[in-house]
């Protein structure tokens, strides 16, 4: 699944978004630029833009149990030190680009399984030549999962 980098201005309040690129470069201590990679892959709920900042908040799945995916001691310590209330504000000048809609990684395998099932349903009687042609196309597009499925179908026909 391809995600395209988008400007924060393209989202509306309540959208589930994530970073897919580092921030704009920031000057470092020894003259080297630093690109902040915070929030890449993290689900965030978009709240809006105001005061020169992008406002987001961490997203938790509705069925998420407290402490389910964190170490209890570290998670409790972090909450005690930082707190968990309030939005995250990111300066707009360095965080305006590099956003995309969040894709839940747990749905990826289901989508791929459905895609392969559709492939098997659509082409149960495809000729060997047709499958080999599709295999070459899949390899050219670097769609290795589809290529693997097609190779298995070719092997079953031989």
C-alpha positions as CSV (number, residue, x, y, z in Angstrom):
1,X,0.0,0.0,0.0
2,X,1.5,3.3,-1.0
3,X,1.1,6.4,1.1
4,X,1.7,9.8,-0.3
5,X,3.2,12.6,1.7
6,X,0.6,15.3,2.4
7,X,0.5,18.8,3.9
8,X,-1.2,19.1,7.2
9,X,-3.6,21.6,5.6
10,X,-5.2,18.7,3.7
11,X,-6.7,17.1,6.8
12,X,-9.9,17.8,8.7
13,X,-10.6,17.7,12.4
14,X,-10.9,14.1,13.6
15,X,-8.8,12.5,10.8
16,X,-6.5,9.7,11.9
17,X,-3.1,10.7,10.7
18,X,0.6,9.8,11.1
19,X,4.0,11.1,10.1
20,X,5.6,9.3,7.1
21,X,8.7,11.6,6.8
22,X,11.0,13.3,9.2
23,X,10.5,17.0,10.0
24,X,12.2,19.8,8.1
25,X,15.9,20.1,9.1
26,X,16.8,21.8,12.3
27,X,20.3,23.1,13.0
28,X,22.3,20.8,15.2
29,X,25.0,21.5,17.8
30,X,28.0,20.7,15.5
31,X,26.7,22.3,12.3
32,X,24.9,19.2,11.1
33,X,21.2,19.4,10.4
34,X,18.9,17.2,12.5
35,X,15.6,15.8,11.3
36,X,13.1,14.8,13.9
37,X,11.6,11.4,13.3
38,X,9.1,11.6,16.2
39,X,5.6,10.3,15.4
40,X,6.5,8.4,12.3
41,X,4.0,5.5,12.3
42,X,2.2,6.7,15.4
43,X,-1.6,7.1,15.1
44,X,-2.6,10.6,15.9
45,X,-6.0,12.3,15.9
46,X,-5.8,15.6,14.0
47,X,-7.3,18.5,16.1
48,X,-6.5,21.5,14.0
49,X,-4.0,24.3,13.4
50,X,-3.8,27.4,15.6
51,X,-1.2,29.6,17.2
52,X,1.4,28.6,14.7
53,X,1.1,24.9,15.8
54,X,-0.3,21.7,14.5
55,X,-2.5,20.2,17.3
56,X,-2.9,16.4,17.5
57,X,-3.5,13.9,20.2
58,X,-2.4,10.3,20.6
59,X,-5.1,7.8,19.4
60,X,-6.0,4.7,21.3
61,X,-8.2,2.0,19.8
62,X,-11.7,1.9,21.4
63,X,-11.1,-1.7,22.6
64,X,-7.6,-0.8,24.0
65,X,-7.1,-1.9,27.5
66,X,-5.0,0.3,29.7
67,X,-1.4,-0.9,29.9
68,X,-2.1,-3.6,27.2
69,X,0.9,-2.7,25.0
70,X,3.3,-1.1,27.4
71,X,5.6,-2.2,30.2
72,X,3.6,-1.4,33.4
73,X,6.5,0.2,35.3
74,X,7.8,2.3,32.5
75,X,4.3,3.3,31.3
76,X,3.3,4.4,34.8
77,X,6.5,6.3,35.3
78,X,6.1,8.0,31.9
79,X,2.5,9.0,32.8
80,X,3.6,10.3,36.2
81,X,6.4,12.4,34.7
82,X,4.8,13.7,31.5
83,X,1.1,13.3,32.1
84,X,-1.3,12.2,29.4
85,X,-3.9,15.0,29.2
86,X,-3.9,17.7,26.6
87,X,-3.0,17.9,22.9
88,X,0.4,17.6,21.4
89,X,1.5,20.9,19.8
90,X,4.0,20.8,17.0
91,X,5.5,24.0,15.5
92,X,3.9,24.5,12.1
93,X,7.0,25.8,10.4
94,X,8.8,22.4,10.7
95,X,5.9,20.0,10.9
96,X,3.6,21.2,8.1
97,X,4.6,18.5,5.5
98,X,5.3,14.7,5.7
99,X,1.8,13.6,6.9
100,X,-0.5,10.9,5.6
101,X,-3.6,9.0,6.7
102,X,-2.8,6.3,9.3
103,X,-3.0,2.7,8.2
104,X,-3.6,0.2,10.9
105,X,-0.8,-2.5,10.5
106,X,-3.1,-5.2,11.8
107,X,-5.4,-4.7,8.8
108,X,-2.6,-5.0,6.3
109,X,-2.4,-8.8,6.3
110,X,-6.2,-9.1,6.0
111,X,-6.2,-6.7,3.0
112,X,-3.4,-8.8,1.4
113,X,-5.2,-12.1,2.1
114,X,-8.4,-10.6,0.6
115,X,-6.3,-9.5,-2.5
116,X,-4.8,-13.0,-2.9
117,X,-8.2,-14.6,-2.5
118,X,-9.6,-12.3,-5.2
119,X,-6.7,-13.2,-7.4
120,X,-7.3,-16.9,-6.9
121,X,-11.1,-16.4,-7.5
122,X,-10.5,-14.3,-10.6
123,X,-8.0,-16.6,-12.2
124,X,-8.6,-20.2,-11.3
125,X,-8.4,-21.3,-14.9
126,X,-5.8,-18.8,-16.2
127,X,-3.4,-20.2,-18.7
128,X,0.2,-20.8,-17.8
129,X,1.3,-18.1,-20.3
130,X,-1.1,-15.6,-18.7
131,X,0.1,-16.4,-15.2
132,X,3.7,-16.0,-16.4
133,X,2.9,-12.7,-18.0
134,X,1.3,-11.4,-14.8
135,X,4.3,-12.7,-12.8
136,X,6.7,-10.6,-15.0
137,X,4.4,-7.5,-14.5
138,X,4.3,-8.1,-10.7
139,X,8.1,-8.3,-10.5
140,X,8.5,-5.2,-12.7
141,X,6.3,-3.3,-10.2
142,X,8.1,-4.9,-7.3
143,X,4.9,-6.4,-6.0
144,X,6.7,-9.4,-4.5
145,X,3.7,-10.7,-2.5
146,X,1.6,-11.0,-5.7
147,X,4.6,-12.5,-7.6
148,X,5.0,-15.1,-4.9
149,X,1.3,-16.0,-5.2
150,X,1.5,-16.2,-9.0
151,X,4.6,-18.4,-8.8
152,X,2.8,-20.8,-6.5
153,X,-0.1,-20.9,-9.0
154,X,2.4,-21.6,-11.9
155,X,4.1,-24.3,-9.9
156,X,0.7,-26.0,-9.3
157,X,0.0,-26.0,-13.0
158,X,3.3,-27.6,-14.0
